[in-house]
Amino acid sequence: MNRFAIYILAGLVLLADQLSKLQIVRTLAPDRVVDVLPGFFDLTLVHNTGGAFGILPHSTIWLVCAAIGAVVAIVIFTIRAAQPIPVMLSIALALPLGGAIGNLLDRVRLKYVVDFLHAHIGNHDWPVFNVADSCICIGVGLLAIYFWGKPTPSAVTTSDVEKKETV
């Protein structure tokens, strides 16, 4: 894929994230629970001033800086990368790019992130999250799989040097 396809996919992630948040804010009162799959999944509107999993509560400025850093790093990488970029890597970059921008817009505009997806099994809760968070996690997971599967250049061994000298 070329970098523009990455930016288009990131834009679609951003659009899905912002439209889903807008719809939830319009239709769901804060802390009201709507069971989607009773005992497993519900919708709960939460205003998250922290980062993922509620870490760094009330650290909006630091989280804004981190998001800007991530966005800039991905854009610079896509500009400098040889074209075309492999499809899996392109998707792995586009998902967190769109997700980071989606949460960044919330932090700058609202001073918190709108979260509303809540997965749980019985008393075991997963922190409430949103479409952007999901895309960031999936993208980072794909990045790990992509780079884990790539062969690393092997170190030059003494026998390799000896072979070159005898030729």
N, C-alpha and C positions, 0 to 999 in steps of 0.2 A: 504494500500500500504506500502511497505517497503521503507526505505530511498533511496535505489538505484533506485527505480522507480521514486522517486521525483527528483533525480539528472539527470536521463535520460530525464524526461519531461523538466526540467530546461535547459538541453543541447539542446533540440529541440527548445525551445524558443530562446535561444542564437543563434542557427544556423539560424532560420527564421529571427531574427533581423539583424544579420550581413550580411546575403545574400541579404535581401531587401535593406539595406543601400548601399551595394556594387553596386547593380544593379542601384539604383537611382543615385548614384554619377557618374557612367559610362554613364548614358543616359540623365541626366537632368542638364542643366546649372543652377548655383545658381540664385535664384529669378525669374526663368522662371516658369510660371504657366501652368499646363496641366489640363484642365477641365475634370473631370471624370463624375461627375453628376453636370452639370451647375447649379449654384445657391446654391449648397449644399456641394459639395466635390471636392477638386482638389489636385494635387500633386505640391508641392513647396519645392525646396531644400533650407534648412536653416541651417546655422552653429550656433548652440546654445551653448554659453559659460556659460549660467546660468543653473538653475535648472528647474523644472517643471513650466510651465506658465511664463518662463523668469525671475523667481525670482533669486536673488543673481547673477546678471550678473558678469562675470569675477571672479567667486569664485571657480575655478576648484579644488584647493587643498582641500577646505572644502567639496565640493561635492564628491571628491574621497574618503575622509575619511568617509563620511556618507555612501557611497555605500559599502565600505569595512566593515564598522560596521554592515550594514544590512545583507551582505553575511555571515559574521562570525556568527551573531546571529541566522540566519536560519539554518546554518550547525550545530551549537552546539545544537539547539533545536531538529533537526532531529536525531542527534546522541544520545541524552539523552532521547528522547521520547520512550514510550513503543511501541513495534512493534506488530502488524501492526498499522500504523497511519491511521485514517479514510480517506476515499477517498477525501471527500470535503476539509478537512484540508490539505491533501497532495497536491492537486491542488492549493489551496490557498497559499501554501508555495513555490511550484515550479515556479509558474508564476513570482512572484517578484524576486525570486532568479535568474532565467535566464535573466529577464529584467535588474536587477541591474548590473549583470556581463556584459551584452551587452553595456549599457551606460558607465560603468566603463572602458571597453576596448577603447571606443571612446575617453573618457576624457584623458586617459593615452597616447594613441597612437597619437591622433590628437589635443588634448587640447580643443576640443569642441565635442558636440554630433550632429550627423547627424539626422535632423528632416525633414520630408517630407509629412506627412499626414495632410491635412488642411480641417477641417469641418467648415461650415459657413452657415448661413441662411441670405440672403440679406446682410445687413451691420453688422450683429452680428457674430463676428469671435470667433472661438475657437482657442487657440494657436496651432501652428504647432507642431506635435508630431510624434512618430515613433512606431514601433512594441513593443519595450521594454517598452516604456511609457504605452502603452495600457495594456500590460501584468501586469505591476506593479499595475496599477489602478484596473484592474479586480481582481487580487490576493488580494489586500488590501480590496476590497469590499467583496470578498468571506470570508476573515478572519473575517470581521465585522459581516457578516451574521452567520457564524459558531459559533462565540463566543456569539453573541447576542441570538442565539437560544438555547444555553446550559443552563440547569438549574443551578442556583447558590446554594451552600450549605446554608440552612437557619440557622439563628442564633438560639442558644439554648434559649428557653423561660423558664420562671419560672415554668410554668406548666409542662414542660418536666422534669425538675429537680425534682419536687414534685412527679411525677409519678414514677421515678426511685427510690426515697426514700421509697415509700410505697410498692414496690414490694419485 
